[in-house]
Amino acid sequence: MNTDPLRIVWQYAAARRHAAFLDRESLERWREPRIIRHLEEVRSASPFYRELWQNRNVQDWRNFPQIDKKMMMDNFDTLNTAGIPKADAMKLALAAEQTRDFTPEIGGLTIGLSSGTSGSRGLFLVSRRERLAWTGTILQRVLPGSLLERHNIAFFLRADSNLYGSVRSRRVAFEFYDLLHPLAEHVARLNRQRPSVLAAPPSVLRMLAGERKAGRLQIDPGHLVAMAEVLDPLDQQVIEGIFGRRIHQVYQCTEGFLGASCSYGTLHLNEDVVHIEKDYVDPERGIFVPIITDFFRFAQPIVRYRLGDLLTESRETCPCGSPFAAITRIEGRSDDLFVLRQAAGGGFVTLFPDFVSRTIIGASEAVEAYRAVLESPEQLRIELQTADGADALAVEEQVRQAMKQLCERIGAQLPRIEFAPYDFLPGATKLRRVQRRFAVNERMEPV
Protein backbone atom coordinates (compact mmCIF):
# COMPACT_ATOMS: atom_id res chain seq x y z
CA MET A 1 0.00 0.00 0.00
CA ASN A 2 1.33 3.43 -0.96
CA THR A 3 1.17 5.55 2.19
CA ASP A 4 2.77 8.63 0.62
CA PRO A 5 -0.52 10.52 0.09
CA LEU A 6 -1.45 9.92 3.74
CA ARG A 7 1.92 11.29 4.91
CA ILE A 8 1.45 14.40 2.77
CA VAL A 9 -2.05 15.00 4.12
CA TRP A 10 -0.82 14.45 7.67
CA GLN A 11 1.97 17.00 7.18
CA TYR A 12 -0.46 19.41 5.52
CA ALA A 13 -2.71 19.20 8.60
CA ALA A 14 0.29 19.60 10.92
CA ALA A 15 1.47 22.71 9.05
CA ARG A 16 -2.04 24.11 9.32
CA ARG A 17 -2.06 23.52 13.09
CA HIS A 18 1.36 25.12 13.48
CA ALA A 19 0.23 28.19 11.52
CA ALA A 20 -2.53 28.62 14.11
CA PHE A 21 -0.17 29.30 17.05
CA LEU A 22 -1.55 32.33 18.86
CA ASP A 23 1.69 33.83 20.17
CA ARG A 24 5.48 33.49 20.22
CA GLU A 25 5.46 31.88 23.64
CA SER A 26 3.31 28.98 22.45
CA LEU A 27 5.52 28.56 19.38
CA GLU A 28 8.70 28.46 21.49
CA ARG A 29 7.26 25.97 24.00
CA TRP A 30 6.39 23.65 21.13
CA ARG A 31 9.60 24.19 19.17
CA GLU A 32 12.47 24.11 21.68
CA PRO A 33 12.20 20.45 22.77
CA ARG A 34 11.88 19.37 19.15
CA ILE A 35 15.06 21.24 18.20
CA ILE A 36 16.99 19.69 21.08
CA ARG A 37 15.76 16.18 20.27
CA HIS A 38 16.64 16.69 16.60
CA LEU A 39 20.15 17.92 17.41
CA GLU A 40 20.80 14.95 19.67
CA GLU A 41 19.90 12.65 16.78
CA VAL A 42 22.09 14.65 14.39
CA ARG A 43 25.08 14.44 16.73
CA SER A 44 24.63 10.67 16.93
CA ALA A 45 24.46 10.20 13.14
CA SER A 46 26.76 12.90 11.65
CA PRO A 47 30.53 12.54 12.27
CA PHE A 48 31.06 16.16 11.22
CA TYR A 49 28.66 17.63 13.74
CA ARG A 50 29.76 15.19 16.45
CA GLU A 51 33.29 16.51 16.15
CA LEU A 52 32.19 20.15 15.75
CA TRP A 53 30.07 19.99 18.92
CA GLN A 54 32.54 17.92 20.94
CA ASN A 55 32.11 18.36 24.72
CA ARG A 56 29.22 20.81 24.20
CA ASN A 57 25.84 20.54 25.90
CA VAL A 58 23.06 20.36 23.32
CA GLN A 59 20.91 22.56 25.58
CA ASP A 60 23.37 25.34 24.71
CA TRP A 61 22.90 24.82 20.95
CA ARG A 62 22.49 28.56 20.24
CA ASN A 63 26.19 28.94 21.02
CA PHE A 64 27.33 26.09 18.77
CA PRO A 65 29.73 27.12 15.95
CA GLN A 66 28.16 28.46 12.76
CA ILE A 67 28.73 26.85 9.38
CA ASP A 68 28.34 28.16 5.83
CA LYS A 69 28.10 26.72 2.32
CA LYS A 70 31.86 26.27 1.93
CA MET A 71 32.16 24.39 5.20
CA MET A 72 29.16 22.25 4.35
CA MET A 73 30.52 21.34 0.92
CA ASP A 74 34.08 20.80 2.18
CA ASN A 75 32.76 18.33 4.77
CA PHE A 76 29.89 16.87 2.74
CA ASP A 77 31.00 13.23 3.17
CA THR A 78 30.93 13.32 6.98
CA LEU A 79 28.19 15.93 7.43
CA ASN A 80 25.41 13.95 5.73
CA THR A 81 23.96 11.13 7.81
CA ALA A 82 23.51 8.67 4.94
CA GLY A 83 27.21 8.17 4.20
CA ILE A 84 26.89 9.49 0.64
CA PRO A 85 30.26 10.54 -0.86
CA LYS A 86 30.29 13.99 -2.39
CA ALA A 87 31.94 12.72 -5.59
CA ASP A 88 29.13 10.20 -6.19
CA ALA A 89 26.41 12.74 -5.44
CA MET A 90 27.98 15.37 -7.68
CA LYS A 91 28.37 12.90 -10.55
CA LEU A 92 24.69 11.97 -10.43
CA ALA A 93 23.56 15.58 -10.06
CA LEU A 94 25.64 16.76 -13.03
CA ALA A 95 24.34 13.89 -15.16
CA ALA A 96 20.78 14.95 -14.31
CA GLU A 97 21.58 18.52 -15.34
CA GLN A 98 22.87 17.34 -18.71
CA THR A 99 20.11 14.83 -19.50
CA ARG A 100 17.32 16.88 -17.84
CA ASP A 101 16.18 13.63 -16.19
CA PHE A 102 15.93 14.43 -12.50
CA THR A 103 14.35 11.19 -11.29
CA PRO A 104 17.46 9.12 -10.33
CA GLU A 105 18.21 8.86 -6.61
CA ILE A 106 21.28 7.92 -4.64
CA GLY A 107 20.88 5.64 -1.66
CA GLY A 108 17.14 6.31 -1.75
CA LEU A 109 17.74 10.08 -1.49
CA THR A 110 16.75 12.85 -3.86
CA ILE A 111 19.78 14.84 -4.96
CA GLY A 112 20.07 18.22 -6.57
CA LEU A 113 22.32 21.20 -7.27
CA SER A 114 21.79 24.81 -6.33
CA SER A 115 22.00 27.37 -9.12
CA GLY A 116 25.26 28.81 -7.81
CA THR A 117 24.00 32.37 -7.26
CA SER A 118 26.62 32.86 -4.54
CA GLY A 119 29.41 31.85 -6.91
CA SER A 120 29.65 28.22 -5.86
CA ARG A 121 27.19 25.40 -6.44
CA GLY A 122 25.81 23.45 -3.51
CA LEU A 123 24.59 19.85 -3.34
CA PHE A 124 21.47 18.94 -1.44
CA LEU A 125 20.20 15.57 -0.24
CA VAL A 126 16.60 14.96 0.82
CA SER A 127 15.15 11.70 2.12
CA ARG A 128 11.76 10.38 1.06
CA ARG A 129 10.29 11.23 4.46
CA GLU A 130 11.66 14.77 4.29
CA ARG A 131 10.37 15.15 0.73
CA LEU A 132 6.83 14.20 1.74
CA ALA A 133 6.98 16.52 4.77
CA TRP A 134 8.15 19.37 2.50
CA THR A 135 5.28 18.63 0.11
CA GLY A 136 2.63 18.81 2.81
CA THR A 137 4.05 22.02 4.23
CA ILE A 138 4.43 23.84 0.92
CA LEU A 139 0.92 22.83 -0.17
CA GLN A 140 -0.48 24.31 3.04
CA ARG A 141 1.55 27.52 2.72
CA VAL A 142 1.17 28.13 -1.01
CA LEU A 143 -2.11 26.73 -2.32
CA PRO A 144 -5.12 29.04 -2.24
CA GLY A 145 -8.07 27.38 -0.53
CA SER A 146 -8.18 23.82 0.77
CA LEU A 147 -6.23 20.73 -0.24
CA LEU A 148 -9.61 19.14 -0.94
CA GLU A 149 -10.14 21.55 -3.84
CA ARG A 150 -8.66 20.94 -7.28
CA HIS A 151 -5.53 22.87 -8.21
CA ASN A 152 -3.76 23.07 -11.55
CA ILE A 153 -0.18 24.28 -11.04
CA ALA A 154 2.36 25.47 -13.62
CA PHE A 155 5.80 25.53 -12.05
CA PHE A 156 8.85 27.13 -13.71
CA LEU A 157 12.32 26.38 -12.42
CA ARG A 158 15.85 25.77 -13.64
CA ALA A 159 15.71 22.08 -12.73
CA ASP A 160 13.01 19.57 -11.88
CA SER A 161 13.35 17.25 -8.90
CA ASN A 162 11.65 14.35 -7.18
CA LEU A 163 11.07 16.94 -4.47
CA TYR A 164 8.69 18.87 -6.71
CA GLY A 165 7.25 15.75 -8.32
CA SER A 166 5.88 14.72 -4.92
CA VAL A 167 3.32 17.51 -5.25
CA ARG A 168 1.37 15.62 -7.93
CA SER A 169 -1.84 13.94 -6.75
CA ARG A 170 -5.39 13.24 -7.88
CA ARG A 171 -6.47 16.73 -6.81
CA VAL A 172 -3.28 18.59 -7.59
CA ALA A 173 -2.19 18.66 -11.23
CA PHE A 174 1.44 19.76 -11.31
CA GLU A 175 3.34 20.57 -14.51
CA PHE A 176 7.06 21.40 -14.49
CA TYR A 177 8.34 23.92 -17.05
CA ASP A 178 12.06 23.75 -17.80
CA LEU A 179 13.54 27.25 -18.02
CA LEU A 180 15.96 26.08 -20.70
CA HIS A 181 13.10 25.52 -23.15
CA PRO A 182 11.99 28.27 -25.60
CA LEU A 183 9.45 30.89 -24.57
CA ALA A 184 7.10 30.05 -27.47
CA GLU A 185 6.95 26.45 -26.26
CA HIS A 186 6.05 27.61 -22.74
CA VAL A 187 3.29 29.88 -24.02
CA ALA A 188 1.70 27.16 -26.16
CA ARG A 189 1.83 24.67 -23.30
CA LEU A 190 0.40 27.13 -20.79
CA ASN A 191 -2.46 27.92 -23.14
CA ARG A 192 -3.27 24.19 -23.20
CA GLN A 193 -2.87 23.67 -19.45
CA ARG A 194 -4.81 26.75 -18.27
CA PRO A 195 -3.21 26.70 -14.79
CA SER A 196 -5.01 28.03 -11.73
CA VAL A 197 -1.63 28.62 -10.02
CA LEU A 198 1.38 30.08 -11.84
CA ALA A 199 4.66 29.77 -9.92
CA ALA A 200 7.91 31.05 -11.40
CA PRO A 201 10.93 33.30 -10.80
CA PRO A 202 10.00 37.00 -11.07
CA SER A 203 12.01 37.38 -14.29
CA VAL A 204 9.90 34.64 -15.88
CA LEU A 205 6.63 36.07 -14.56
CA ARG A 206 7.65 39.41 -16.05
CA MET A 207 8.32 37.77 -19.41
CA LEU A 208 5.00 35.90 -19.31
CA ALA A 209 3.24 39.13 -18.40
CA GLY A 210 4.63 40.61 -21.60
CA GLU A 211 3.26 37.67 -23.56
CA ARG A 212 -0.15 38.11 -21.93
CA LYS A 213 -0.17 41.81 -22.73
CA ALA A 214 0.64 41.01 -26.35
CA GLY A 215 -2.28 38.58 -26.49
CA ARG A 216 -0.19 35.46 -27.11
CA LEU A 217 -0.62 34.07 -23.59
CA GLN A 218 -4.31 33.50 -22.90
CA ILE A 219 -4.41 32.28 -19.31
CA ASP A 220 -5.92 33.84 -16.21
CA PRO A 221 -4.38 32.15 -13.15
CA GLY A 222 -6.10 32.94 -9.89
CA HIS A 223 -2.87 32.72 -7.89
CA LEU A 224 0.63 34.01 -8.73
CA VAL A 225 3.70 32.82 -6.85
CA ALA A 226 7.20 34.35 -7.17
CA MET A 227 10.15 32.21 -6.15
CA ALA A 228 13.90 31.59 -6.63
CA GLU A 229 14.77 35.29 -7.23
CA VAL A 230 14.36 38.54 -5.32
CA LEU A 231 11.03 40.15 -6.21
CA ASP A 232 11.94 43.63 -7.43
CA PRO A 233 9.33 46.40 -6.85
CA LEU A 234 9.37 47.29 -10.56
CA ASP A 235 8.70 43.70 -11.63
CA GLN A 236 5.99 43.35 -9.00
CA GLN A 237 4.19 46.45 -10.25
CA VAL A 238 4.25 45.32 -13.88
CA ILE A 239 3.28 41.69 -13.22
CA GLU A 240 0.44 42.52 -10.87
CA GLY A 241 -0.84 45.20 -13.22
CA ILE A 242 -1.00 42.89 -16.24
CA PHE A 243 -2.35 39.78 -14.50
CA GLY A 244 -4.59 41.72 -12.12
CA ARG A 245 -3.48 39.54 -9.18
CA ARG A 246 -1.38 40.04 -6.08
CA ILE A 247 1.93 38.17 -6.18
CA HIS A 248 2.61 35.77 -3.32
CA GLN A 249 6.18 34.82 -2.50
CA VAL A 250 7.95 31.60 -1.62
CA TYR A 251 11.34 31.90 0.07
CA GLN A 252 12.96 28.60 -0.86
CA CYS A 253 16.63 27.77 -1.30
CA THR A 254 18.97 24.80 -1.18
CA GLU A 255 19.04 25.07 2.59
CA GLY A 256 15.27 24.73 3.05
CA PHE A 257 11.74 26.07 2.70
CA LEU A 258 12.22 29.27 4.67
CA GLY A 259 9.11 31.35 4.12
CA ALA A 260 5.86 32.02 2.29
CA SER A 261 3.31 34.80 1.93
CA CYS A 262 0.09 34.76 3.93
CA SER A 263 -3.33 35.70 2.53
CA TYR A 264 -2.48 39.38 3.11
CA GLY A 265 0.63 39.11 0.95
CA THR A 266 3.07 39.37 3.89
CA LEU A 267 6.10 37.09 3.68
CA HIS A 268 6.40 35.07 6.92
CA LEU A 269 9.32 32.86 7.90
CA ASN A 270 8.39 29.20 8.41
CA GLU A 271 9.39 29.13 12.05
CA ASP A 272 7.62 25.82 12.62
CA VAL A 273 10.16 24.22 10.29
CA VAL A 274 13.30 26.31 10.78
CA HIS A 275 14.70 28.33 13.66
CA ILE A 276 16.13 31.61 12.38
CA GLU A 277 18.57 33.76 14.31
CA LYS A 278 19.03 37.34 13.15
CA ASP A 279 22.54 38.73 12.74
CA TYR A 280 21.78 42.42 12.23
CA VAL A 281 23.89 44.35 9.75
CA ASP A 282 21.68 47.45 10.00
CA PRO A 283 19.70 47.30 13.29
CA GLU A 284 18.05 50.67 12.69
CA ARG A 285 16.41 49.46 9.46
CA GLY A 286 15.98 45.90 10.71
CA ILE A 287 18.22 44.35 8.04
CA PHE A 288 19.78 41.04 9.06
CA VAL A 289 21.55 37.95 7.78
CA PRO A 290 19.64 34.78 8.76
CA ILE A 291 21.34 31.93 10.59
CA ILE A 292 19.11 28.90 10.14
CA THR A 293 18.58 25.63 11.95
CA ASP A 294 16.23 23.26 10.16
CA PHE A 295 14.85 20.82 12.74
CA PHE A 296 13.24 18.52 10.15
CA ARG A 297 16.12 17.86 7.74
CA PHE A 298 18.20 14.89 8.83
CA ALA A 299 19.81 13.40 5.71
CA GLN A 300 21.82 16.62 5.30
CA PRO A 301 21.46 18.47 8.61
CA ILE A 302 21.36 22.27 8.49
CA VAL A 303 22.35 23.59 11.92
CA ARG A 304 23.33 27.21 12.63
CA TYR A 305 23.95 27.69 8.92
CA ARG A 306 24.73 31.25 7.87
CA LEU A 307 22.98 32.24 4.66
CA GLY A 308 24.26 34.95 2.34
CA ASP A 309 20.86 36.67 2.13
CA LEU A 310 19.86 40.07 3.48
CA LEU A 311 16.33 40.26 4.93
CA THR A 312 14.44 43.26 6.30
CA GLU A 313 12.13 42.45 9.19
CA SER A 314 8.72 44.06 9.52
CA ARG A 315 8.15 46.25 12.57
CA GLU A 316 4.36 45.96 12.19
CA THR A 317 2.01 43.15 13.17
CA CYS A 318 0.50 41.41 10.16
CA PRO A 319 -3.32 41.46 10.09
CA CYS A 320 -3.29 37.67 9.60
CA GLY A 321 -2.24 37.32 13.27
CA SER A 322 0.58 34.85 12.63
CA PRO A 323 3.31 34.77 15.31
CA PHE A 324 5.84 33.80 12.62
CA ALA A 325 8.32 36.60 11.88
CA ALA A 326 7.24 38.86 9.03
CA ILE A 327 9.67 40.05 6.35
CA THR A 328 9.19 43.35 4.54
CA ARG A 329 11.64 42.52 1.80
CA ILE A 330 14.37 40.12 0.75
CA GLU A 331 17.06 42.68 -0.04
CA GLY A 332 19.31 40.37 -1.99
CA ARG A 333 22.61 38.75 -1.09
CA SER A 334 25.13 40.16 1.35
CA ASP A 335 27.66 39.37 -1.42
CA ASP A 336 25.97 42.12 -3.46
CA LEU A 337 26.41 44.98 -1.02
CA PHE A 338 27.96 47.79 -3.04
CA VAL A 339 31.37 48.86 -1.74
CA LEU A 340 32.28 52.38 -2.92
CA ARG A 341 35.16 54.69 -2.14
CA GLN A 342 34.55 57.45 0.36
CA ALA A 343 34.25 60.94 -1.06
CA ALA A 344 36.71 62.16 1.58
CA GLY A 345 39.42 59.95 3.04
CA GLY A 346 40.77 56.59 1.97
CA GLY A 347 38.03 54.33 3.29
CA PHE A 348 34.98 52.67 1.77
CA VAL A 349 31.23 53.09 2.06
CA THR A 350 28.72 50.23 1.81
CA LEU A 351 25.37 50.53 0.06
CA PHE A 352 22.48 48.08 0.35
CA PRO A 353 21.05 46.67 -2.91
CA ASP A 354 17.62 48.07 -2.05
CA PHE A 355 18.91 51.67 -2.24
CA VAL A 356 20.40 51.01 -5.67
CA SER A 357 17.17 49.44 -6.95
CA ARG A 358 14.90 52.20 -5.72
CA THR A 359 17.23 54.93 -6.98
CA ILE A 360 17.24 53.54 -10.53
CA ILE A 361 13.50 52.85 -10.53
CA GLY A 362 12.73 56.29 -9.13
CA ALA A 363 14.97 58.14 -11.61
CA SER A 364 12.49 57.88 -14.48
CA GLU A 365 9.08 56.37 -15.18
CA ALA A 366 10.52 55.21 -18.52
CA VAL A 367 12.72 52.57 -16.82
CA GLU A 368 11.05 49.22 -17.54
CA ALA A 369 13.87 46.85 -16.58
CA TYR A 370 17.43 47.21 -15.31
CA ARG A 371 20.52 45.53 -13.93
CA ALA A 372 23.25 47.27 -11.95
CA VAL A 373 26.60 45.46 -11.78
CA LEU A 374 29.45 46.93 -9.73
CA GLU A 375 32.63 45.73 -11.43
CA SER A 376 34.91 47.55 -8.97
CA PRO A 377 34.50 50.43 -6.49
CA GLU A 378 35.22 52.77 -9.42
CA GLN A 379 33.22 51.07 -12.21
CA LEU A 380 29.45 50.53 -12.41
CA ARG A 381 27.61 48.98 -15.36
CA ILE A 382 23.90 49.75 -15.64
CA GLU A 383 21.75 47.95 -18.19
CA LEU A 384 18.45 49.67 -19.00
CA GLN A 385 15.31 48.80 -20.88
CA THR A 386 13.25 51.92 -21.51
CA ALA A 387 9.66 52.42 -22.64
CA ASP A 388 8.89 52.67 -26.32
CA GLY A 389 9.27 56.24 -27.51
CA ALA A 390 11.41 57.30 -24.55
CA ASP A 391 14.66 59.19 -25.09
CA ALA A 392 17.16 56.56 -23.94
CA LEU A 393 20.00 59.06 -23.53
CA ALA A 394 17.80 61.33 -21.42
CA VAL A 395 16.80 58.40 -19.20
CA GLU A 396 20.44 57.41 -18.76
CA GLU A 397 21.28 60.94 -17.66
CA GLN A 398 18.41 60.89 -15.17
CA VAL A 399 19.70 57.63 -13.71
CA ARG A 400 23.25 59.03 -13.57
CA GLN A 401 22.07 62.11 -11.68
CA ALA A 402 19.99 60.01 -9.29
CA MET A 403 23.00 57.79 -8.53
CA LYS A 404 25.14 60.91 -8.06
CA GLN A 405 22.69 62.29 -5.51
CA LEU A 406 22.60 58.95 -3.69
CA CYS A 407 26.40 58.84 -3.49
CA GLU A 408 26.52 62.42 -2.22
CA ARG A 409 23.98 61.55 0.47
CA ILE A 410 26.06 58.63 1.79
CA GLY A 411 29.45 60.32 1.34
CA ALA A 412 30.69 58.07 -1.48
CA GLN A 413 32.50 58.76 -4.73
CA LEU A 414 30.31 58.25 -7.77
CA PRO A 415 31.81 55.37 -9.78
CA ARG A 416 32.21 55.65 -13.53
CA ILE A 417 28.88 54.56 -15.00
CA GLU A 418 28.73 52.63 -18.25
CA PHE A 419 25.26 52.18 -19.73
CA ALA A 420 24.24 49.24 -21.89
CA PRO A 421 21.01 47.70 -23.21
CA TYR A 422 19.21 45.32 -20.86
CA ASP A 423 19.61 41.81 -22.30
CA PHE A 424 18.87 39.28 -19.54
CA LEU A 425 16.94 36.17 -20.59
CA PRO A 426 15.66 33.73 -17.92
CA GLY A 427 17.22 30.29 -18.10
CA ALA A 428 20.03 28.56 -16.27
CA THR A 429 21.05 31.76 -14.43
CA LYS A 430 19.02 33.56 -11.78
CA LEU A 431 18.36 37.24 -12.25
CA ARG A 432 20.23 39.50 -9.85
CA ARG A 433 19.09 43.07 -10.42
CA VAL A 434 21.90 44.41 -8.25
CA GLN A 435 25.22 42.57 -8.25
CA ARG A 436 28.78 43.08 -7.02
CA ARG A 437 31.48 41.23 -8.95
CA PHE A 438 34.43 41.51 -6.59
CA ALA A 439 35.18 40.15 -3.16
CA VAL A 440 35.78 42.16 0.00
CA ASN A 441 37.55 41.34 3.24
CA GLU A 442 36.16 41.60 6.77
CA ARG A 443 36.90 45.34 6.82
CA MET A 444 34.70 45.70 3.72
CA GLU A 445 37.70 46.52 1.56
CA PRO A 446 38.12 45.10 -1.98
CA VAL A 447 40.50 42.16 -2.34
Buried (B, 14 or more C-beta within 10 A) or exposed (E): EEEBBEBBBBBBEBBBEBBEBEEEEEBBEEBBEEBBEBBEBBBEBBBBBEEBBEEEEBEEBEEBEEBBBEBBBBBBBBBBBBEBEBEEBBEBBEEBBEEEEBEEBBBEBBBBBBBEBBEEBBBBBBBBEBBBBBBBBBBBBBBEEEBEEEBBBBBBBBBBBBBBBBBBBEBBBBBBBBBEEEBEEBBEBBEEBEBBBBBBBBBBBBBBBBBBEEEBBEBEBBBBBBBBBBBBBBBBEBBBEBBEBBBBBBBBBBBBBBBBBBEBEBBBBBBBBBBBBBEEBEEEBBBBBBBBBBBBBBBBBBBBBBBBBBBBBBEEEBEBEBBBBBBBBBBBBBBBBBBBBBEEEEEBBBBBBBBBBBBBBBBBEBBBBBBBBBBBBEBBBBBBBBEEEBEBEEBBBBBBEBBEEBBEEBEBBBBEBEBEEBEBEBBEBBBBBBBBEEEBEEEEEBE
